[in-house]
Amino acid sequence: MFDLKKQLLKLYSVSVLGNLSLTGAWVAILAARGFSLVEIGFAETCYHIAKLILEIPSGVLADVLGRKKTLVVSTLIRIVANLIMILSGSLFTVCLSIAGHASADSFCSGSDSALAYDSMKAAGEEKRYDRYESAQMIIYRLCEGISTLCAGFALILGYRTAYAAGIVSCAIQTVILLTLKEIRTGENAEKHTDSLMKKIKDCVCESAGFMIREKSAFRLMLCNAFVGAVDILLAFFLQARLTEAGIDEKLLGPALFIMQMGGIIGARGILKLKKTSYSVIFVAAVSGVIGGVLLEHTGIALLMTAGGFIAALADDALQVRTNTRLQGMFPSDRRATLISMDSFTFSVVMIILSPLAGWFFSVW
């Protein structure tokens, strides 16, 4: 029998180390190195292309080979990507590094959540998964906010030092991940003797079959992706629009940090609304992100910041509820693959909405 508390604590620790970074403002770092906005945009495109290509295959490998192994692979890939960025001197090598980070994100996506849920399920504690999901959202928002505040510090240190710190962080994460216990469900155990190709084929076919049968799961993914995409795009454009609204540059970081805190309140507050139906939560979340967009259009810095705060609150509340609901629907031996399909859906929605959002925020 394994210690569930230690297992989850290790996953939390890895999450903190992974999200707390000096290179979170990588766009600003590249701009400081002399790369144009067009070149930075191309690098961003490379990230999304690599993420889309590897998202589902990485989930399949996590279910077939083990979630612990793919998490370790993720940190090792990130170390290589950081090394490439340190040595980079051209747009090609920068894009190679960015694609490496996308690959690392893909191998991590789904694997950590699947391992956490099945660990809780093995201990008979899966009903508490919403607390885990809430804690992870809080960690993400808090670390993202701190990283935003440290953006200027990263520029002072220099990009090589900032990415070197990332390598040290990844090394520590790898050591922690190696101490995790891999959870093998009954379904996985029964197929342990099958060949690798048969396992991969079965995983792909069964996951696709699940998505076809359980249309409600896809609707949940799509609804959640829409709300999340609007929130993220709003936060992205607010970085520029707040400055245009006349906010002092020294207050930009704190304003962005305050917006991240909205997510923490949403992720924590949703735990107290367990009896509230999903449809009510969804309507409230959509209203929240639309309200955030409307407040952004006031042109008043204080109200714009409040809009970002409200949108983050609504997004994270829905995210926790949706992810908890989906985990209960997913079969254990296909969990990482299906979570990756959820991430894939989000990426597709982002690709569709991003150019529309660019037009909307620039024209209106």
Protein Blocks (a to p, Z undefined) as FASTA:
>chain_A
ZZfklmmmmmmmmmmmmmmcfklmmmlmmmmnopafklmmmmmmmmmmmmmmmmmmmmmm
mmmnopklmmmmmmmmmmmmmmmmmmpcbfklmmmmmmmmmmmmmmmnojlmmmmmmmmm
mnopmmmmmmmmmmmmmmmmmmmmmmmmmmmmmmmnopklmmmmmmmmmmmmmmmmmmpc
cdddfklmmmmmpcfklmmmmmmmmmmmmmmmmmmlmmmmmmmmmmmmmmmmmmmmmmmm
mmmnopafklmmmmmmmmmmmmmmmmmmmmmmmmpcfklmmmmmmmmmmmmmmmmmnopa
klmmmmmmmmmmmmmmmmmmmmmmmmmmpcfklmmmmmmmmmmmmmmmmmmmmmmmmmmm
mmZZ
